[in-house]
Structure formats: structure tokens, C-alpha cells
Amino acid sequence: MSLSLFWLQGGGCGGDSMGLLSLDAPNLFEHLGLNDINLLWHPSLSNAGPHQYEQLVEELATGRQPLDILCVEGAVIRGPSGTGMYDTHCRQPKKNLIAKLAKQAKYVVAVGTCASFGGIGGDGEAEATGLQFHKRDKGGFLGADFTSGSGLPVVNLPGCPCHPEIIIGTLASLIGPWPLPLNDYNSPLQWYGMLVHQGCIRNEYHEYRVEEADFGKRGCLFFHLGCQGPLTHGPCNKLRWNGRNSKTAVGVPCMGCTDPEFPKQHPFFATRNIAGIPIDLPEGLDRAHYLAYKGMAAAAAPERLLTRKTRV
């Protein structure tokens, strides 16, 4: 028996949906077929009319139509002043619909950083929040104790956008016979148990503190250009976009888009520092060890790194 999936968009862009379309060999619809998933509705892919859509939503919300997987893309909008009327469905706050569908679903998946943690509208009049987290704080819209029909919390798949292989891989894991271990932010460890830094082609430059002050060059982007790769959990250098690229692979700093605080309230392409020492240090390092290690590493940098080519 096939499993039903309903995709709902909250506040934010449709980047995760657009990312899904880059799945190839097999493509999105082949993936759904292989996993025996019946896509009841997707706002960018379904062609039913408004009346059919409203009827489907009513049947799902009341439990007359079983709902196995609810995917929410975009933040839950609670503004203005808690009314939710900045984002509506059939002239009613969409947040109310999210609550009803989450209550009926066997699995609830937050797709993207906005759905997971609130994202760009989390500190403004939109009063945006994630499904079960607000930034780093557990709770969000559905509450800290929420569990879906399967007994799982909301499964968070942060990313701006989330890589399509993570989305389809998570769906396959949820409906399969294997457990899906989650980290402290309810994200699958298989993809979020590593740092973006791991697998980066610039790691040797990072270790010897051979740093760049401009984009597109070969050295490390952490010390001057604000790269968040050593601080952020995600598989960006394991799962390349279109099987080819990541930001750091083409000389652009990681912006930390899977982090609960994304986007942070400081410039993307500058490293905050005090007396030349970064405020945010690579995971696992304290300030004293960083000072001692990086000074010695820079002095020991091999000539082949110091005389690097200027382009990747």
C-alpha cells in the first residue's frame, strides 16, 4: 500500500521545491515511485483546481483521508501580533492548518532552515518560527513535546535550500525498516553529523593557516572571509549540488545556512575577530589551543602551499 505525502509551503521562498527538481537518475517522480509514495499535493507540481485542493485539505485535516507524511517548507508565520494573518489559507491563518495536519500525520518533516528554525523572518513582524524549534530553542510552533503519529518529533532538514538527496533519503529512511538517528536539533545524523569543513578541498590550507582575502582563490576562506565551514554541520562537501559543486569548492565561503541562527546578524563575508583572533572558533578548539596551534602551523606551512595558484 502506497504512503501519502502532502507538501505545504509556509512563509519563505520555494527554494527547497526547486532543489528537488535537480534530482537526476532517478528523478523526483522515479524516486517517489520506487518508494511507493503517493504525492497528494505539491503547490508547484500539482494541477488540481482550488475546489479539489480545498476538499483534499478538509479530508486530511479531519482524518477522513489518511496522511502518512507531511512536509512543510517555509516558516510558520504567526504575525501580526500572533494572528497568523500574514500567511493565510482559504482566508484563515495557515498556521492553523499546519497544526491540524501535523496532528493527523504519521511523520512530520520540516524541509529547509525556515521550517526547521524560523529562518529569515524569526525576529521581525512576521513572527516566523520553526515547527519544533525557534532558532536554537526547542519549542517552536508545535511545542517541545510534540510527536507525530509514529512517535517521532518533527524531523528537521535544514539548508537554504536543503539538498534534494537529503530530502528523498530521509523519506526513504522514515518509511523503511531502519532507525533514523537524530542529533540534538532533530536532524538525521547521516547528513548532519559532520561539518561542512569535512571534505573541503581547502582543508590543508586551513590546517597551515594559508588564508585568502578575496573570492575564487585556492587558500582557506575562514580567517578573513567568514567561512562557516568549520562551525556548521552539513554534508555540503559530501553531497555536491548536481554532483559537481559546493560553495567552498568554487571559492565562496560557507554561509552556515544549516545553522539554527541562520541568517546571523553580522556580515556574511567577514570574520569577526578580537585583536586578530576569530570570535567563533572551529568546533572542538578553545582559544588558547587555537593561538598556539595556528601560530606554529603558519610558520610551518610548506612552500607548495604558500606559492599556490590563484584560481581553483
TORGUDREN-100191 format. One record per residue: y, z, x of N, C-alpha, C in turn; residue in three letters. Coordinates in pm, whole numbers, plus 50000, padded with zeros to 5 digits. Last residue first. Example, Ala and Ser with C-alpha at 12.3 -4.5 7.8 and 13.67 -1.06 7.14 Angstrom:
# residues 2
497755070851285498945071451367500035078751290SER 494315078051319495505078051230496705078051320ALA 
# end
This chain:
# residues 312
528164915054115526754917654090525974904654091VAL 530504911054385530054908054250528574911054237ARG 530994917954648531954922454549531504919754405THR 528394932254853529084920954795529984925654683LYS 528884960255079528294953654962529074941154922ARG 529144976555297529584962755309529034954155194THR 527955000355225529405000155246529944985955253LEU 525264993455227525924997055100527434996155113LEU 524784988255492524494977455396525084980555258ARG 525285012655615526265001955630526044990855527GLU 524545041655415524155030655505525195019455506PRO 526205072755412525985060055342525635048955440ALA 526775097855504525515091755549525245078155486ALA 529075105955380529125104255526527885096955578ALA 528155108255119529145097955151529195095255301ALA 526435130355147525895117355109526855106155146ALA 528165151555206527195147255307526665133255276MET 529575152154961530275150455088529345145555197GLY 527555156554776528265143854774529045141454903LYS 526645182854841525745171354847526535158354859TYR 528845200154806528125199554933527335186654946ALA 529665194454540530605193554652529865191854784LEU 527315199754398527895186354396528835184454515TYR 526935226854439525965217454496526525203254499HIS 529185236454299529015239454441528055229454507ALA 528815227454032529955222854111529735224954261ARG 525425216953957526575225853943527635221654044ASP 523475192653786524225196553906525295206753873LEU 522325184553548521475191453645522185195953771GLY 524195155253492523295165353437522415171353547GLU 527245151953676525935146953636525005158053592PRO 530145169153538529255165553648527945159953595LEU 533335167153441531995165953385531065160653493ASP 535405167053629535235178553539533815178753481ILE 535115156753970534955153953827534755166653745PRO 537595164454200536215167554162536075165054013ILE 540285161254257539355151054303537905153554270GLY 541485182754131541525181854277540465172354330ALA 539605175553863540495185953914540385185754066ILE 539315147253643538975155053762540005165953786ASN 537935121553446538765133653451538335142053571ARG 537865088453514537085100653533538035112553542THR 538355062453283538935070953387538105083753393ALA 537825047453052537625041753185538385049353293PHE 538375061252811537015057252844536855054352993PHE 540525089852782540315075652813538885072752855PRO 539505113552526540155110452653539795096152689HIS 537875124452318539335123752308540005122652444GLN 534975103652265535655115452315537165113252318LYS 533425090851973534185088352095534975100752137PRO 530905114052083531485100652093532215096951964PHE 529565137752077531025138452077531685124652082GLU 526825131652098527355136851971528875137051962PRO 526235100252265526585114452272527155119352139ASP 525885073552273524855081352204525155096152201THR 527955063052426528015061152280526915068452206CYS 529045063752689528425075552629528295074752479GLY 529935041752819530935049352744530335061352671MET 529255029753143528705035153019529765043652951CYS 531425004753285530935018453276530295021553140PRO 530244973153386531094980353290530564994653276VAL 528554956653535529744962153598530714968853504GLY 526234948853422527244938453440528574944053489VAL 524734971853408524164960553480525184949553506ALA 526154988753244526234991053388525664979353468THR 525484977052990526864977653040526894979053192LYS 522684954653021523274967252978524694967453032SER 520614925852943521774932752998521994946752943ASN 518084914452848518774909752968519764919953026ARG 516984916952595516074916752708516724913752841GLY 519044920552423518484906952431517554905552552ASN 519734948752615520104940752498519694926252521TRP 516974966752756518174958552773518474950952643ARG 515734996252781515734986052677517034978052690LEU 516605008653016515185006052995515004995152891LYS 519225013553008518765006053124517235004553126ASN 519405027652766520125015052781519705006852902CYS 518285049752633517415040752709518075027752751PRO 519915082052671519675069552601518905059952691GLY 522245107252724520835104152702520705091452618HIS 524665110652981524335106552845522875102552832THR 525455114453240525665125553146525035123053010LEU 525345092153398524655104153447524725116053352PRO 526955074053233525515072453250524795084753300GLY 529625073153197528945084653138527425084053156GLN 532215064153416530875060953365530155073553318CYS 534885065553507534485073153389533105070153335GLY 535755053953741535855046153618535235052853495LEU 535345070753966536695066053932536805060553790HIS 532665079353968533695087954025535105083853984PHE 530955059153844531105072753792532385079553838PHE 530085034953926531255034953837531605049053788LEU 528955022554243528855031854131530175032554054CYS 529184986954329529015001154353528975009454225GLY 529774960054263528384964254275528194979354283ARG 532114950853999531644951654137530304958954143LYS 533104951653742532364939953785531854940253926GLY 536274969453770535084964953699534384953453773PHE 537244993254026537504981653940536194977153879ASP 536565011654207537765014654130538135003154037ALA 533325024354299534245013454271535445018554190GLU 531665042754563532255041654431533215029954420GLU 529135057254692529835044754720530385040054586VAL 527515080154700528915080754659529715068754710ARG 524855077954728525635078554852527145078554825TYR 524035077054463523505087554550524315089054678GLU 525335053654372525705066754319525255077854414HIS 523925034154508525345035854536525845049554488TYR 521495037554381521585040254524523035041954566GLU 522105030254112521735043954146521855047054295ASN 522695006553992523695012054083523325025954136ARG 520924999153801520814992053928521794997454033ILE 519395025353619520625018153651520505011653789CYS 517225041453577517015027053569518255018953598GLY 519165066653446517835063153494517575048253471GLN 521585068153312521595066853458520245062353512HIS 520915075353061521295061353082521285058253232VAL 518125097753076519545094853093519765079853105LEU 515655104752822516065100252954517585098252956MET 514915108652566514505118852661514875115352804GLY 515285089552378516445097752413516075109452504TYR 512845076852341514015068752378515195077152424TRP 511015097152301510565084852365511735076452414GLN 512215116552150512205118252295511795105452367LEU 514295108851878512975107151941513045107952093PRO 516495135351779516315121451822514985120051895SER 517425160751714516525153751620516395138951651ASN 518655173251918519515166351822518705157651726TYR 516655182252080517455192252009518395186151907ASP 514135156452016514895165452102515735175052017ASN 510805151551882512265150351874512915159951972LEU 507805132551861508535143951918510035141251919PRO 505965122351623507205117051679508015128751734LEU 502365116951619503575125251602504775118551667PRO 500665088951465501025096651583502265105251555TRP 500005071151265499235083751272499655093051385PRO 503085057251124501825056751195501165070451202GLY 505565059851021504515056550925503145055850991ILE 507045066251249507065075151133505895072451040LEU 506655044351418506115057451455506045066851335SER 508035024151284506595022651306505955036051342ALA 510615034851298509985032651167508475031451183LEU 510965034251576510955046951505510295045551369THR 510965006651625509935015151686509835028551618GLY 513234998651491511944993951440510805002151499ILE 515165013051647515085014151501513695010451453ILE 514695004651907514585018851875514405020651724ILE 515234977851888513864981751917513644996651894GLU 518034977251845517104974051735515664978051762PRO 520055004351952519244992851992518194989951883HIS 522945012351766521615016251810520835003551845CYS 526185000451892525175003551790523885008351853PRO 526005030351956527105023251892527145008851944CYS 523755056851882524075044751957525165037451883GLY 521095077651751522465074651790522565062251877PRO 519155084451525519055073451622520455069551665LEU 517555112651391518805106751439518545096151546ASN 515955121151107515685115751241516925108051285VAL 516255150850928516795137350947516505133051091VAL 513075168250959514515167550940514965153150941PRO 509945165250777510775162850894512255164450860LEU 508545166550543508715178950617509545177550741GLY 508505144250390507465145250492507485158650564SER 510805146150236509525148250173508375149750270GLY 513045162550473512675152050378511295155050320SER 514995191950496513845184150539513535173950430THR 517805211550588517255200350511516005194750577PHE 519105231650719517725234150679517095222550603ASP 521735223450762520865225850877519405227050839ALA 522955197050548522685210950579521635212450689GLY 523925172350488522755176950413522385191450442LEU 526165169450662526305168150517525145174350441PHE 525975193750928526375180750874526465180850723GLY 524015210051086524515212650950524865199550885GLY 524755217051424523765213851322524285218051185LYS 527215203451627526855214551540525875210151432ASP 528195182851771527045190051828526525201051736ARG 529135164151499529245164651644527995171851698LYS 527255176851266528655173251280529005175351427HIS 524105166451137524905172051246526355168051225PHE 522955153350930522505167050954523155173451076GLN 524615130450889523735135150784523305149650805LEU 528005135651010526665130251015525795136150905GLY 531215128950857530235137650922528895130550927THR 534705125250799533385119550822532475129550892ALA 537275127850692536335139150690534905134250706GLU 539405111050684538165106250623537135117350610ALA 541355122950835541415124750690540165119850619GLU 539415132451129540585127551057540485129850908GLY 537205136451285538305146051299539555141751223ASP 535315116251243534925130151225536045140151230GLY 535365088951268536195095051163535975109851145GLY 533565081751472535005079951493535865086951389ILE 530815104451426531485093251491532995093551484GLY 528735118251293530065117151235530905106151295GLY 526115118151387527015129051427528415128351368PHE 524535097951262523905109351328524865121151344SER 526255078951164525335085251070524725097851129ALA 527515072751412528295077751298527395084951198CYS 525445063251577526105075851610526895081451493THR 522495050051408523785049151474524435062751491GLY 520945060051126520975048851219522385047551278VAL 518935085051025520355082451050520455072051159ALA 516405085550791516745081250926518245078450933VAL 514025103550619515455100050623515815097250768VAL 511075099850426511705100550558513165096550545TYR 510815101950152509795108050237510305109750379LYS 513545108749928512905101050035511845109050110ALA 514965124049745513785116849698512955110849812GLN 517115134349881516215143749812514915137049771LYS 518415111449955517785119550059516795129449998ALA 519465103449708518405095549769517685103349878LEU 521395123749662520315121349566519155113849631LYS 523105121249886522405133849860521215131849766ALA 524045095249850523285098649970522475111349947ILE 525495098549614524315090049613523435093149734LEU 527555114649707526675119749602525375111749596ASN 528825097949885528145109749938527205115749835LYS 530185079949733528895075649789528125087549846LYS 531695089449430531595091649575530215087749627PRO 531885061649198531555075549228531455077349380GLN 532095034949149533245043349114532975058349131ARG 529815025049272529945024549125530985034749077CYS 530605044149541529525035849487529615036549335HIS 533145048549797532545050449664531415040549637THR 535135065549998533975056750009533135058549883ASP 537145082349932537475071750026536335061750042TYR 536135102549777536595090449709537125079649803MET 535315127349860534465115949893534955102849836GLY 536645151649832536265144249711535285132949739THR 537645165850049536315169050001535835161049883GLY 540165154250102540065167950051538725170949987SER 539205120350056540195130350095539915143850029PRO 536245127150262537655127450230538005118450111GLY 533655123750337533925134450241535375134850197ARG 531295100350423532735102350408532985112750299ILE 528875098950661529115103550524530605107050514VAL 528845069550874529045083650845529125086450695ALA 526245045150924527615049350898527695063750855GLY 523275040350753524105035350862525555038850831GLU 520265053850666521705054650642522435050350768VAL 517245047250517518035045250639519515045350601CYS 514545062050376515985060050353516655058750489LEU 511335054550282512235055450396513665052650351ILE 510155056950021509495062150140510475064350255ASP 510545062349695511345058849814510695065249935LEU 509465050549376509235058249499510085053049615PRO 511315051049089510875041949194510675050049322GLN 511965074648965511085065348894510545054548987ARG 513775091149090512375092349128511435083049054GLY 516445088249056515745096548958514265098148988THR 517135071249261517775084449255517075093749159ALA 515675048049200515395055549321515925069849312LEU 516885039948962515455042848963515055051049087GLU 519525035849050519245045748947517765049748947GLU 519135014849231519655027649278519355038649178VAL 518284994549053517404999349159517845013149208LEU 520624991348901519384995448836518405001148938GLN 522404982349094522674994949026521415000248958GLU 521154957549158521334968049259521544981749193TYR 521324943648920520004946848975520094958149078GLN 524124941748901523364948648797521984952748847HIS 524854926849135525304940649115524474948249011PRO 521924907549247523254909349191523594923949168GLY 520224903349562520244907349421521684909349376ALA 519884897249829520674888049748520674891449599ASN 520064914350146519524912950010520454904249926SER 521444917250384520284908350381519734905850241LEU 523424936050382523714923250448522604913050431SER 522364958350247523604952250198523944938850262PRO 519034958650150519914959550265521184952050228HIS 516254970549972517674966649971518274968450109TRP 513524972050013514044971649877515474966449873LEU 511274959950216512714962450220513284960850079LEU 508274973350274508954965450171510434969150170ASN 506184972050547507364978450490508044968850393ILE 504014966650722503804967750577504944975750511ASP 504374960450980504314974750949504164977450799ASN 504524932950965503464938851046503274953651016LEU 506864930050807505564925850757504414932250833GLY 508794939650982508594946350854507234942750795LEU 508514920551189508264934751214507964942051083HIS 509364897851053507984898451101507594912851132GLU 512004904651016511144903250898509674902950936PHE 512954906051287513044917351194512034916151080LEU 510544888751501511874891651450511814902851346ASN 508304896951780508614892451644510024896251601PRO 510704878251847509304877351891508574890751894ALA 513614898051834513014884851854511574886551901ASP 516564912051704515124913451728514484899651737LEU 519114908251624518784903151757517314905351793SER 519484920751386519244906351380518894900451517LEU 520184946451452518824943851405518474929051409LEU 522904944251499522004945651612520564942651574GLY 523854944251240523984932051318523054932451440MET 523294970951175522664960051099522714947051178SER 524974983451355523534985751365522774974951290ASP 527534975051270527014970951399525514972851414GLY 529214976851051527824973051030527134969051159GLY 531375006351073531064992151083529594989551052CYS 532055031950824531975026650960531645011850957GLY 530375051450586531645047850646531475043250790GLY 527245038050491528335047250464529605042350529GLY 524725018250356525825018950452526885028650403GLN 521235020650330522525023650270523585024650379LEU 518185007050259519205008050365520575009650299TRP 514965016650181516295013950125517315016750234PHE 511605007850172512745011550257514035007350188LEU 508215016250095509525011250053510615016550145SER 505115004550218506105015350209507475009450179LEU 502174990950060503384989950142504315001650117SER 498805000050084500005000050000501245000050088MET 
# end
